[in-house]
Amino acid sequence: MSRYLLDGGLVQAAGVAFGLVLIGLLLRSLTRSRHGAPHRQKSAAGAAQEVKQPAGEGTLPDPDPLLDFDLETATARNFIYANKTMRYPYHQTMAHQPMHINHWIEIDKEYKWYIDEKARVIAEQGKNVIDSLPENDEACGELLELLADYLPKRYPTLFRRDQLDSITNLVTGDRFDAVSEKKGVDALLVISRLVQDDFLMARERPDGKVYLVGGLIVFPGTYLLSETIDKPLEVLHAPVPDFNAKLLVSVERTLKRFRPDQPFERSSWNIMDDRNLFFHNIAKAMPDEDLRPQDLWLRIDHQTFRKLPRTNAIIFGVRPIMRRIEDLADSPLVPSLMEKVHTESAEHLITYKGMPKYGHLLLPYLRELTQSQIERGIIRCVASLHPVRWLAPAYHDDWADRGPRIAITCSREDDVRSFREFLRERGLPVPSTQTSMAEPTESERRKAARLAALA
């Protein structure tokens, strides 16, 4: 049985990731400007400028070129701060927003590792992670053409079009010719050599339902494409409370009306226990005995939502971005925010989120990070003691009373709900600390040493 961790938590029937993102479309009028409010873009030199996209109907403009893009130092947006990914009080909501075309594909210094890891997983897993039904083959080709046009325009230092129907990846040295002739899995294989993102693909069938019909899903984390392909949203969402009864009809209606010039984005978060983007250990087992809390990972999936103009296919892009929990040490109020989300949210939400497996490691460490921020003068808070309940480190149905703990009661200016404003008001940059995915963590090294000693 596959399992998928979402904003709301741990659910079975993994395809929930695709359709649940669509709920948010119902919460916002689709008649807004197709690009939303102006956004701030920073060049590699650090200069900020307003970027606005021209109005138009049916098509999107070209992205702004990053002429000084440096792959060695580039970081993706920190989605702890973008897209309202982290929020308190915590409840199920899409927290989506119109997507600027510049944000469709974000490349960072981990690019080569992601591309190589994709190749490894595809070679090992095949149709478990890459597949297309015949009705989706043309859409795969259209998606490739769209990327082949977009990437050299957005990242001219990384991609080149020597000929109209080719694209060269200057990082890997790969060149792909006759791009417009590639369809189905052949097109998806090329895409896997170009971007860090995965893509789920869906379409409406004559019965009026929306089906998952293929995709490149190499880094799902907790489920397999092979278990979800050719299934309608109502089946994929059967485990989600009230979805089929209250939301399915409206979501499918929105999908049918959504235009190619109305892209959206959002992001979701989960706590993971390793770097295995294909299938995390925590999806099927308890964390390893060697795992330090510092080496838990905050996985944020940047999710993009587009409709292709020619084939009318629905494209759901997912780009996982990983940060070790220790990377949050200098992010003001974020450790306290995460603790509050885990300890003060509705019990069914955090259980659904999967906290029974990692709470015993995560929560004490988050408190240590918060206390360190107070001691270093990063935040000003008043500590108090009060009891809290949290899940025991096992598959227990009951709550365990772990007794008194340190709770941080902040002043108004240090309220965790205002952690984004905290930075802006003080003129502080968004933290960018991000452990490399290419290097094993200390926990991994300890495990390797332990196993070697037993051999």
C-alpha positions as CSV (number, residue, x, y, z in Angstrom):
1,M,0.0,0.0,0.0
2,S,1.5,3.3,-1.0
3,R,1.6,6.3,1.4
4,Y,1.9,9.9,0.7
5,L,2.8,12.7,3.1
6,L,1.0,16.0,2.4
7,D,0.4,19.4,4.1
8,G,-2.3,17.7,6.0
9,G,-0.3,14.6,6.9
10,L,0.1,10.9,6.1
11,V,-2.5,9.5,3.8
12,Q,-2.8,6.3,1.8
13,A,-3.4,6.2,-1.9
14,A,-0.5,8.3,-3.0
15,G,-2.1,10.2,-5.9
16,V,-3.6,12.6,-3.4
17,A,-0.7,14.9,-4.1
18,F,-1.9,15.8,-7.5
19,G,-5.6,16.6,-6.9
20,L,-5.3,18.1,-3.5
21,V,-3.3,21.0,-4.8
22,L,-6.3,21.9,-6.9
23,I,-8.5,22.6,-4.0
24,G,-6.9,26.0,-3.6
25,L,-8.0,27.0,-7.0
26,L,-11.5,27.1,-5.7
27,L,-10.6,29.6,-3.0
28,R,-9.5,32.3,-5.3
29,S,-11.1,33.9,-8.3
30,L,-9.6,32.8,-11.6
31,T,-10.4,36.2,-13.1
32,R,-7.4,37.8,-11.4
33,S,-4.5,39.0,-13.5
34,R,-2.7,35.9,-14.8
35,H,0.5,37.0,-13.2
36,G,-0.6,38.4,-9.9
37,A,1.2,41.2,-8.0
38,P,4.7,42.4,-9.0
39,H,7.4,40.3,-7.4
40,R,10.9,41.1,-6.4
41,Q,13.7,39.5,-8.4
42,K,17.3,39.5,-7.4
43,S,20.2,39.1,-9.8
44,A,23.3,37.3,-8.9
45,A,24.9,40.6,-8.1
46,G,22.1,41.1,-5.5
47,A,20.4,44.1,-7.1
48,A,16.6,44.0,-6.6
49,Q,14.2,45.3,-9.2
50,E,10.5,45.2,-9.8
51,V,9.4,42.6,-12.5
52,K,6.0,42.9,-14.1
53,Q,4.6,40.8,-16.9
54,P,2.5,42.3,-19.6
55,A,-1.2,41.6,-19.8
56,G,-2.4,39.2,-22.5
57,E,-4.9,36.4,-23.1
58,G,-4.1,32.7,-23.7
59,T,-0.3,32.9,-23.7
60,L,2.5,33.7,-21.2
61,P,5.4,36.0,-21.9
62,D,9.1,34.9,-22.0
63,P,10.9,34.7,-18.7
64,D,13.5,37.3,-17.8
65,P,17.0,36.0,-18.6
66,L,19.4,35.5,-15.7
67,L,22.5,36.6,-17.6
68,D,24.8,36.5,-14.6
69,F,23.5,33.2,-13.1
70,D,26.2,31.4,-11.2
71,L,25.4,27.7,-10.7
72,E,28.1,27.2,-8.1
73,T,26.4,29.6,-5.6
74,A,22.8,29.6,-6.8
75,T,20.0,28.8,-4.3
76,A,16.3,28.4,-4.9
77,R,13.9,30.6,-3.0
78,N,13.6,29.7,0.6
79,F,10.1,28.3,0.7
80,I,9.9,28.5,4.4
81,Y,9.2,32.2,3.7
82,A,7.7,32.0,0.2
83,N,4.2,30.8,-0.6
84,K,3.1,30.8,3.0
85,T,4.5,27.3,3.3
86,M,5.1,27.5,7.1
87,R,2.2,29.1,9.0
88,Y,0.7,29.2,12.5
89,P,-2.0,28.5,13.5
90,Y,-1.7,25.4,11.3
91,H,-4.7,24.1,9.4
92,Q,-5.3,22.5,6.0
93,T,-5.2,25.2,3.4
94,M,-3.7,25.4,-0.1
95,A,-2.0,28.8,0.5
96,H,-1.5,29.1,-3.3
97,Q,-0.8,32.1,-5.4
98,P,-0.5,33.1,-9.1
99,M,2.8,32.1,-10.4
100,H,5.2,34.4,-12.2
101,I,6.7,32.8,-15.3
102,N,10.2,33.3,-13.8
103,H,9.3,30.9,-11.0
104,W,8.2,28.0,-13.1
105,I,11.7,26.3,-13.1
106,E,14.2,27.2,-10.4
107,I,17.7,25.8,-10.6
108,D,20.2,25.8,-7.8
109,K,23.7,24.6,-7.0
110,E,22.4,21.1,-6.3
111,Y,21.4,20.8,-10.0
112,K,24.0,18.2,-11.1
113,W,23.3,16.0,-8.1
114,Y,19.6,16.0,-8.8
115,I,20.1,15.2,-12.5
116,D,22.5,12.3,-11.8
117,E,20.2,11.0,-9.1
118,K,17.3,11.0,-11.5
119,A,19.2,9.0,-14.0
120,R,20.1,6.4,-11.3
121,V,16.5,6.1,-10.1
122,I,15.1,5.8,-13.6
123,A,17.6,3.1,-14.5
124,E,16.6,1.1,-11.4
125,Q,12.8,1.8,-11.2
126,G,11.7,2.2,-14.8
127,K,7.9,2.4,-15.1
128,N,7.6,2.9,-11.4
129,V,8.7,6.5,-11.9
130,I,8.3,7.3,-15.6
131,D,5.4,6.4,-17.8
132,S,2.8,7.7,-20.2
133,L,-0.5,6.4,-21.4
134,P,-1.1,6.7,-25.2
135,E,-3.5,9.6,-24.7
136,N,-0.8,11.5,-22.9
137,D,2.1,11.0,-25.4
138,E,1.5,14.2,-27.4
139,A,1.3,16.2,-24.1
140,C,4.8,14.8,-23.1
141,G,6.1,16.2,-26.4
142,E,4.5,19.5,-25.9
143,L,5.9,19.8,-22.3
144,L,9.4,19.1,-23.7
145,E,9.0,21.7,-26.4
146,L,7.9,24.2,-23.8
147,L,10.9,23.5,-21.6
148,A,13.3,23.6,-24.6
149,D,12.0,27.1,-25.3
150,Y,11.9,28.3,-21.7
151,L,15.3,27.1,-20.4
152,P,17.7,28.9,-22.8
153,K,15.7,32.1,-22.3
154,R,15.7,31.9,-18.5
155,Y,19.2,30.3,-18.1
156,P,21.3,31.3,-21.1
157,T,24.5,30.3,-19.3
158,L,23.2,26.8,-18.7
159,F,21.3,25.9,-21.9
160,R,21.8,26.7,-25.6
161,R,19.7,26.2,-28.8
162,D,22.3,25.6,-31.6
163,Q,19.4,24.8,-33.9
164,L,15.7,25.6,-33.7
165,D,14.8,22.0,-32.8
166,S,17.6,21.2,-30.5
167,I,18.7,22.0,-26.9
168,T,22.1,21.6,-25.4
169,N,22.7,21.3,-21.6
170,L,25.9,23.1,-21.0
171,V,26.2,21.6,-17.5
172,T,26.1,18.0,-18.5
173,G,27.2,18.3,-22.1
174,D,24.0,16.5,-23.3
175,R,22.6,17.7,-26.7
176,F,19.1,16.7,-27.8
177,D,18.1,17.1,-31.4
178,A,14.7,16.7,-33.1
179,V,13.0,17.9,-29.9
180,S,9.6,18.4,-31.6
181,E,9.6,14.8,-32.8
182,K,9.9,13.2,-29.3
183,K,6.7,11.9,-27.6
184,G,5.7,9.9,-24.6
185,V,8.4,8.4,-22.4
186,D,11.1,9.4,-24.9
187,A,10.2,13.1,-24.3
188,L,10.1,12.5,-20.5
189,L,13.5,11.0,-20.6
190,V,14.9,14.1,-22.2
191,I,13.1,16.3,-19.6
192,S,14.7,14.2,-16.8
193,R,18.1,15.4,-18.2
194,L,17.1,19.1,-18.2
195,V,15.4,20.0,-14.9
196,Q,15.3,19.1,-11.2
197,D,11.5,19.0,-11.2
198,D,9.1,16.1,-11.5
199,F,5.9,16.4,-13.5
200,L,2.6,14.7,-13.0
201,M,0.3,14.8,-16.0
202,A,-3.5,14.6,-16.1
203,R,-6.4,15.2,-18.4
204,E,-10.2,15.1,-18.6
205,R,-11.7,12.0,-20.3
206,P,-15.1,11.8,-22.0
207,D,-16.7,10.7,-18.7
208,G,-16.0,14.1,-17.3
209,K,-13.5,12.9,-14.8
210,V,-9.9,13.9,-14.5
211,Y,-7.3,11.1,-14.6
212,L,-3.6,10.9,-13.9
213,V,-2.3,9.7,-17.3
214,G,1.4,9.8,-16.9
215,G,4.5,11.7,-15.8
216,L,8.1,11.8,-14.7
217,I,7.8,11.2,-10.9
218,V,11.3,10.2,-9.8
219,F,11.3,11.9,-6.4
220,P,7.9,11.3,-5.0
221,G,9.3,10.4,-1.6
222,T,6.5,8.1,-0.5
223,Y,4.6,6.7,-3.4
224,L,5.0,5.3,-7.0
225,L,3.6,6.5,-10.3
226,S,2.9,2.9,-11.2
227,E,0.4,2.7,-8.3
228,T,-1.5,5.9,-9.3
229,I,-1.5,6.1,-13.1
230,D,-4.9,5.7,-14.9
231,K,-6.8,6.5,-11.8
232,P,-9.4,9.4,-11.4
233,L,-9.3,12.0,-8.7
234,E,-12.2,10.4,-6.8
235,V,-10.2,7.2,-6.4
236,L,-6.9,8.9,-5.6
237,H,-8.7,11.0,-3.0
238,A,-10.9,8.4,-1.4
239,P,-8.9,8.5,1.9
240,V,-9.2,12.3,2.2
241,P,-12.1,13.3,4.5
242,D,-14.9,15.1,2.7
243,F,-13.0,15.5,-0.6
244,N,-15.3,13.4,-2.8
245,A,-18.5,14.5,-1.1
246,K,-17.8,18.2,-0.9
247,L,-14.9,19.2,-3.3
248,L,-14.6,16.8,-6.2
249,V,-17.2,18.3,-8.5
250,S,-15.9,21.8,-7.9
251,V,-12.2,20.8,-8.4
252,E,-12.9,19.0,-11.6
253,R,-15.0,21.9,-12.9
254,T,-12.1,24.3,-12.1
255,L,-9.7,22.1,-14.0
256,K,-11.8,22.2,-17.1
257,R,-12.0,26.0,-17.1
258,F,-8.5,26.8,-16.1
259,R,-6.6,28.5,-18.9
260,P,-2.9,28.1,-20.0
261,D,-2.2,31.7,-19.1
262,Q,-3.2,31.2,-15.4
263,P,-0.4,29.3,-13.8
264,F,-0.4,28.9,-10.0
265,E,2.2,27.8,-7.4
266,R,2.2,26.6,-3.8
267,S,4.4,24.5,-1.6
268,S,4.0,21.8,1.0
269,W,6.3,20.5,3.8
270,N,7.1,17.3,5.5
271,I,9.8,16.0,7.9
272,M,11.9,13.3,6.4
273,D,14.8,11.1,7.8
274,D,17.1,10.8,4.9
275,R,18.3,12.1,1.5
276,N,16.5,9.4,-0.5
277,L,14.1,11.6,-2.6
278,F,12.8,8.6,-4.4
279,F,11.4,6.8,-1.3
280,H,12.3,8.0,2.2
281,N,12.8,5.5,4.9
282,I,10.3,7.2,7.1
283,A,7.5,6.4,4.6
284,K,7.7,2.7,5.6
285,A,9.7,2.4,8.8
286,M,10.8,4.2,12.0
287,P,13.9,6.4,11.8
288,D,17.2,4.6,12.0
289,E,18.8,4.2,15.4
290,D,21.8,6.3,14.3
291,L,19.7,9.3,13.3
292,R,20.6,12.6,15.1
293,P,17.8,15.2,15.3
294,Q,20.1,17.6,13.5
295,D,20.0,15.3,10.5
296,L,16.3,15.2,10.1
297,W,15.3,17.0,6.9
298,L,12.6,19.5,6.2
299,R,11.4,18.6,2.7
300,I,9.5,21.4,0.9
301,D,7.9,20.5,-2.4
302,H,7.6,23.6,-4.7
303,Q,4.5,22.8,-6.7
304,T,3.6,24.5,-10.0
305,F,0.4,24.2,-11.8
306,R,0.0,24.8,-15.6
307,K,-2.2,23.8,-18.5
308,L,-0.6,23.2,-21.9
309,P,-2.1,25.3,-24.7
310,R,-2.1,22.7,-27.5
311,T,-3.0,19.5,-25.8
312,N,-4.9,21.0,-22.9
313,A,-3.0,18.6,-20.6
314,I,-2.8,19.5,-16.9
315,I,0.8,19.7,-15.7
316,F,1.6,19.5,-12.0
317,G,5.3,20.2,-11.4
318,V,7.0,19.2,-8.1
319,R,10.5,20.3,-7.1
320,P,11.6,18.9,-3.8
321,I,14.0,21.2,-1.8
322,M,15.7,19.8,1.3
323,R,17.0,21.5,4.3
324,R,18.5,19.8,7.4
325,I,16.8,20.9,10.6
326,E,20.1,22.2,11.8
327,D,20.1,24.6,8.8
328,L,17.3,26.5,10.6
329,A,19.5,27.5,13.5
330,D,19.8,31.1,12.4
331,S,16.3,31.5,11.0
332,P,14.6,33.8,13.5
333,L,11.5,32.3,15.2
334,V,11.3,29.4,12.7
335,P,12.3,26.6,15.2
336,S,9.7,28.0,17.7
337,L,7.1,28.2,14.8
338,M,7.7,24.6,13.9
339,E,7.4,23.5,17.5
340,K,4.1,25.3,17.9
341,V,2.8,23.7,14.7
342,H,3.6,20.3,16.0
343,T,2.4,20.8,19.6
344,E,-0.6,23.1,19.3
345,S,-2.3,21.9,16.1
346,A,-5.3,19.6,16.1
347,E,-4.3,16.1,17.1
348,H,-5.6,14.5,13.9
349,L,-3.6,16.9,11.7
350,I,-0.2,16.2,13.3
351,T,-1.0,12.5,13.5
352,Y,-1.9,12.6,9.8
353,K,1.3,14.5,9.2
354,G,3.4,11.5,10.5
355,M,4.7,13.0,13.8
356,P,4.5,9.7,15.7
357,K,7.7,8.6,13.9
358,Y,9.8,11.7,14.4
359,G,8.4,13.8,17.2
360,H,10.6,12.4,19.9
361,L,13.7,13.5,17.9
362,L,12.4,16.8,16.5
363,L,10.7,18.6,19.3
364,P,13.5,18.6,21.9
365,Y,15.9,19.8,19.3
366,L,13.6,22.6,18.1
367,R,13.5,23.8,21.7
368,E,17.3,23.8,21.8
369,L,17.4,25.9,18.7
370,T,14.9,28.4,20.1
371,Q,16.8,28.7,23.3
372,S,20.0,29.3,21.4
373,Q,18.4,32.1,19.4
374,I,17.3,33.8,22.7
375,E,20.8,33.4,24.2
376,R,22.4,34.8,21.1
377,G,20.1,37.8,21.0
378,I,18.5,36.8,17.7
379,I,15.0,36.9,19.2
380,R,13.7,38.3,22.5
381,C,11.3,36.0,24.3
382,V,10.1,35.1,27.8
383,A,10.4,31.4,28.7
384,S,7.7,29.7,30.8
385,L,6.9,26.2,31.8
386,H,3.8,24.3,31.1
387,P,2.9,20.7,30.3
388,V,2.4,19.5,26.8
389,R,1.2,16.2,25.2
390,W,3.0,14.8,22.2
391,L,3.2,11.5,20.5
392,A,5.5,8.8,21.8
393,P,8.3,7.4,19.6
394,A,6.3,4.5,18.3
395,Y,3.1,3.6,16.6
396,H,1.0,4.4,19.6
397,D,-2.7,5.3,19.3
398,D,-2.6,7.2,22.6
399,W,-0.9,10.4,23.5
400,A,2.0,10.3,25.9
401,D,2.3,13.0,28.6
402,R,5.9,14.0,28.5
403,G,5.6,16.4,31.4
404,P,6.7,20.0,31.6
405,R,8.7,21.6,28.8
406,I,10.1,24.9,27.9
407,A,7.6,27.0,26.0
408,I,8.4,30.2,24.4
409,T,5.9,33.0,24.9
410,C,7.1,35.9,22.7
411,S,6.3,39.5,22.7
412,R,4.3,41.0,19.9
413,E,7.3,41.8,17.8
414,D,8.6,38.3,18.2
415,D,5.4,36.5,17.6
416,V,6.0,33.4,15.5
417,R,3.1,34.3,13.3
418,S,5.1,37.3,12.1
419,F,8.4,35.5,11.4
420,R,8.4,36.8,7.8
421,E,7.8,40.4,8.9
422,F,10.5,40.0,11.5
423,L,13.1,39.9,8.7
424,R,11.6,42.7,6.7
425,E,11.2,45.1,9.6
426,R,14.9,44.6,10.5
427,G,16.2,44.7,6.9
428,L,17.6,41.1,7.3
429,P,18.0,38.8,4.3
430,V,16.1,35.6,4.0
431,P,18.3,32.9,5.4
432,S,19.9,30.7,2.7
433,T,21.8,28.0,4.6
434,Q,21.3,24.7,2.8
435,T,23.2,21.6,3.4
436,S,24.4,19.9,0.3
437,M,22.5,16.8,-0.8
438,A,25.6,15.4,-2.3
439,E,27.4,14.8,1.0
440,P,26.4,12.2,3.6
441,T,25.2,13.5,7.0
442,E,27.0,12.7,10.2
443,S,24.2,10.2,11.0
444,E,24.8,8.4,7.7
445,R,28.5,8.2,8.5
446,R,27.8,6.8,11.9
447,K,25.5,4.2,10.4
448,A,28.0,3.2,7.8
449,A,30.7,2.8,10.5
450,R,28.4,0.7,12.7
451,L,27.5,-1.6,9.9
452,A,31.1,-1.9,8.8
453,A,32.1,-2.9,12.4
454,L,29.4,-5.6,12.4
455,A,30.5,-7.0,9.0
